[in-house]
């Protein structure tokens, strides 16, 4: 007989409810399944009734619910549970431990069913860097975020993986010989075990650990210090405008710009490589030269080199409807982009992004190929299926070094904006 305890925490979400359903279905595949439910608060009573009904419909031999003070005093819920298929009441023997129990139970579930983790929980790649083949991995220990950018493609409504699952993934990646680890999200600074995860990664053999963040929680210098002490090497910091109003509008978080700049200053005071990531979208295009100037002045003042990564907004998933409103056309991008790059070329800020699938096609700089120093042909392994090089690209002398444009760009705007570089 299979026995299974199912815990509904105070903050049961749609994802954890589906997880509980999966546990019930798995247990009920075995004859004589015995299920025991614990529910933390009255707010989860409806979910508890639905799960008991499901267990009954799947033929569970025994369905028990642990008593609690609120259940004892809720006759309506008690009656609903009995009608749903409850077979017995049990005294609760785990007061104040339901959240920890749920984490342990979910971690055990994902060990048995790793295929049910989000597809982008861990992503891996291999690339050539300075004549050396490096293996890199991205892990997302959280999917929540404290900003709501319309171009973000991460599905934030799903539950975060258990902390133990993230730790086990890092250990597995280290054993497999990965060199570089990027901790992303969601917003990874919301993950309470972040310093421990960084420390684990460095202890187990990762040569370089990067954190992708919006910086809101790094406005406190003590948080930055803790991450440095854990072994963090680099921070990839999202800053989308020099103008506070533009940045805060994009992130839908009033006051975000001020906190991100505070975080920027703390990061510059630390022994970390700092890369600023700006996602180019229609709301911040006109501000791009001002952002380049802000970064150039900061780099000069502190006397150290910085990096600016240029990405282009491509809303997808739940924000796909914003694509036409948020994604700039190449013809709109050329003037502010070239102005910004001219500023950066004279500063201590190097820029990147043209070799990235998230960046702009090379013709975004118009007739200024001099702004594309250092580009190289892309390996076929780095070309994504969602990108296309239309007929206009066939005569471009830089075609081998360019990803092209996303198929959705052609679907929305057509191919007329593409301007091939002719042989000089």
Buried (B, 14 or more C-beta within 10 A) or exposed (E): EBEBBBBBBEEBBEBBBEBBBEBBEBBBEBEEBBBBBBBBBBEBBEBBBBBBBBBBEBEBBBBBBBBBEBBEEBEEBBEBBEEBBBBEBEEBEEEEEBEEBBBBBBBBBBEEEBEEBBEBBBEEEEEEEEEEEBBBBBBBBBBBBBBEBBBBEBEBEBBBBBBBBBBBBBBBBBEEEBBBBBBBBBBBBBBEBBBBBBBBBBEBBBEBBBBBBBBBBBBBBEBBBBBBEBBBBBBBBBBBBBBBEBBBBBBEBEEBBBBBBBBBBBBBEBEBBBBBBBBBBBBBBBBBBBBBBBBBEBBEEEEEEBBBBBBBBBBBEBBEEBBEEBBBBBBBBBBBBBBBBBBBBEBBBBBBBBBBBBBBBBBBBBEBBEBBEEBEEBEEEBBEEBBBBBEBBEEBEBBEBBBBBBBBBBEEBEBEBBBBBEEE
